[in-house]
Amino acid sequence: MPAEQTSLPSHAAVDRVIAALAAEGVEARVVWFDDAVTTAQLAADALGVEVGQIANSLVFTLDDEPILVLTSGGHRVDTEWLGEQLGGRIGRASKEVVKSATGQVIGGVAPLGHPAPVRTFVDTDLAAYDEVWAAAGHAKTVFPTTYDELVRITRGTPTAVEPR
């Protein structure tokens, strides 16, 4: 696993994530990789962890409102089913909507550090792991957290993202 590099590269979106973590009382332990880890499998391989421990940050629209779904890298979101559970229709957000809602680009979207709060849903499958990893605002960054902490810092709603 790469060493934590808290004093190395800087990036505005990562700096906002670090500040947001600090505001929630969390010490940021951002890991920078040499190459982008834009998929759950790439991140898991780089970290030497199970793919299910990766908290994918996926921006969708619920009707016309951007929402953030933090899902375990071990499976996909069933958008039709989840939309029914949430009382609306879920669609993929465009890269412009992702950037506008989060201040970050696809591949590095963090669960926090956004210009304004984004309604967030946290996959209950992530609770199976003692440690989960989320993007830190850039495609070359991640940070460790726990399921409970992830729910707390995002003010997210624990939610299944596919039928059981």
C-alpha positions as CSV (number, residue, x, y, z in Angstrom):
1,M,0.0,0.0,0.0
2,P,1.3,3.5,-0.8
3,A,2.5,5.6,2.1
4,E,0.2,8.4,3.4
5,Q,1.5,11.6,1.9
6,T,0.0,14.4,3.8
7,S,2.6,17.0,2.9
8,L,3.1,16.3,-0.8
9,P,0.9,17.3,-3.7
10,S,-1.8,19.8,-3.3
11,H,-5.0,20.3,-5.3
12,A,-7.9,22.7,-4.6
13,A,-10.5,19.9,-4.5
14,V,-8.4,17.8,-2.2
15,D,-7.7,20.8,0.0
16,R,-11.5,21.3,0.3
17,V,-12.0,17.6,1.3
18,I,-9.2,17.9,3.9
19,A,-10.9,21.1,5.3
20,A,-14.3,19.4,5.4
21,L,-12.9,16.4,7.2
22,A,-11.3,18.7,9.8
23,A,-14.5,20.5,10.2
24,E,-16.1,17.2,11.1
25,G,-13.3,16.4,13.6
26,V,-11.6,13.8,11.3
27,E,-7.9,13.8,10.8
28,A,-7.4,13.6,7.0
29,R,-5.2,10.7,6.0
30,V,-5.1,11.3,2.3
31,V,-3.2,8.8,0.2
32,W,-1.9,10.0,-3.1
33,F,-1.1,7.5,-5.9
34,D,1.2,7.9,-8.8
35,D,-1.5,7.0,-11.2
36,A,-5.3,7.7,-11.3
37,V,-7.5,5.0,-9.6
38,T,-10.8,5.9,-11.3
39,T,-12.5,2.5,-10.7
40,A,-13.2,0.6,-7.5
41,Q,-11.1,-2.3,-8.7
42,L,-8.1,-0.1,-9.5
43,A,-8.4,1.5,-6.0
44,A,-8.7,-1.8,-4.3
45,D,-5.8,-3.3,-6.2
46,A,-3.6,-0.2,-5.3
47,L,-4.6,-0.4,-1.7
48,G,-4.5,-4.2,-1.3
49,V,-8.0,-4.4,0.0
50,E,-11.3,-6.0,-1.1
51,V,-13.2,-4.1,-3.8
52,G,-16.2,-4.0,-1.5
53,Q,-14.3,-1.7,0.8
54,I,-14.2,1.0,-1.8
55,A,-16.9,3.6,-1.4
56,N,-17.7,4.7,-4.9
57,S,-19.1,8.2,-5.1
58,L,-21.7,8.2,-7.8
59,V,-23.7,11.3,-8.6
60,F,-27.1,10.8,-10.0
61,T,-30.2,12.9,-10.4
62,L,-33.3,12.1,-8.5
63,D,-35.9,13.7,-10.7
64,D,-33.9,16.9,-11.4
65,E,-32.0,17.1,-8.1
66,P,-28.4,15.9,-7.9
67,I,-27.9,13.2,-5.3
68,L,-24.7,11.3,-4.2
69,V,-24.8,7.6,-3.7
70,L,-21.9,6.1,-1.9
71,T,-21.9,2.5,-2.9
72,S,-19.7,-0.5,-2.2
73,G,-17.4,-1.2,-5.0
74,G,-18.6,-4.8,-4.8
75,H,-21.8,-4.1,-6.8
76,R,-23.8,-1.7,-8.9
77,V,-26.7,0.6,-8.0
78,D,-30.0,-0.6,-9.3
79,T,-31.2,2.8,-10.3
80,E,-34.7,1.7,-11.2
81,W,-35.2,0.0,-7.8
82,L,-33.5,2.7,-5.8
83,G,-35.6,5.4,-7.5
84,E,-38.8,3.6,-6.5
85,Q,-37.5,3.4,-2.9
86,L,-36.8,7.1,-2.9
87,G,-40.1,8.1,-4.7
88,G,-38.7,9.4,-7.9
89,R,-36.7,8.6,-11.0
90,I,-32.9,8.2,-10.9
91,G,-30.8,9.0,-13.9
92,R,-27.0,9.4,-14.5
93,A,-25.8,12.9,-13.9
94,S,-23.8,14.6,-16.7
95,K,-20.2,15.5,-16.1
96,E,-21.3,19.1,-15.9
97,V,-23.9,18.3,-13.1
98,V,-21.3,16.3,-11.2
99,K,-18.8,19.2,-11.4
100,S,-21.4,21.8,-10.4
101,A,-22.8,19.8,-7.5
102,T,-19.5,18.6,-6.1
103,G,-16.8,20.9,-7.3
104,Q,-15.0,17.7,-8.4
105,V,-14.7,15.7,-11.5
106,I,-15.8,12.1,-12.2
107,G,-13.2,9.6,-11.1
108,G,-12.2,11.6,-8.0
109,V,-15.5,12.7,-6.4
110,A,-15.3,12.6,-2.6
111,P,-18.2,12.1,-0.3
112,L,-17.7,15.7,1.1
113,G,-16.0,19.0,0.4
114,H,-18.7,20.1,-2.0
115,P,-19.7,23.8,-2.6
116,A,-23.1,23.0,-0.9
117,P,-24.6,20.0,0.8
118,V,-25.6,17.2,-1.6
119,R,-28.3,14.8,-0.5
120,T,-26.4,11.6,0.1
121,F,-27.3,7.9,0.5
122,V,-24.7,5.5,1.9
123,D,-24.8,1.8,0.8
124,T,-25.5,-0.4,3.8
125,D,-23.2,-3.0,2.4
126,L,-20.3,-0.8,3.4
127,A,-21.1,-1.6,7.0
128,A,-19.7,-5.1,6.6
129,Y,-16.1,-3.6,6.6
130,D,-14.1,-2.2,9.5
131,E,-12.4,0.2,7.1
132,V,-13.6,1.7,3.8
133,W,-11.8,3.9,1.4
134,A,-13.3,6.9,-0.5
135,A,-12.0,9.3,-3.1
136,A,-10.5,12.5,-1.7
137,G,-11.4,15.0,-4.5
138,H,-8.9,13.9,-7.2
139,A,-8.5,10.7,-9.2
140,K,-5.2,10.0,-7.6
141,T,-6.4,10.3,-4.0
142,V,-8.3,8.3,-1.4
143,F,-8.8,8.4,2.4
144,P,-9.7,5.7,4.9
145,T,-12.8,6.0,7.1
146,T,-15.5,3.7,8.6
147,Y,-19.0,3.2,7.6
148,D,-20.4,5.0,10.7
149,E,-18.0,7.9,10.2
150,L,-19.0,8.1,6.5
151,V,-22.7,8.3,7.4
152,R,-21.9,10.9,10.0
153,I,-19.6,13.2,8.0
154,T,-21.9,13.2,4.9
155,R,-25.1,13.3,6.9
156,G,-26.1,10.5,4.6
157,T,-29.0,8.2,4.8
158,P,-28.1,4.5,5.1
159,T,-29.7,2.8,2.2
160,A,-29.7,-0.5,0.3
161,V,-28.8,0.3,-3.3
162,E,-30.2,-2.9,-4.8
163,P,-33.0,-5.3,-3.8
164,R,-32.2,-7.9,-1.2
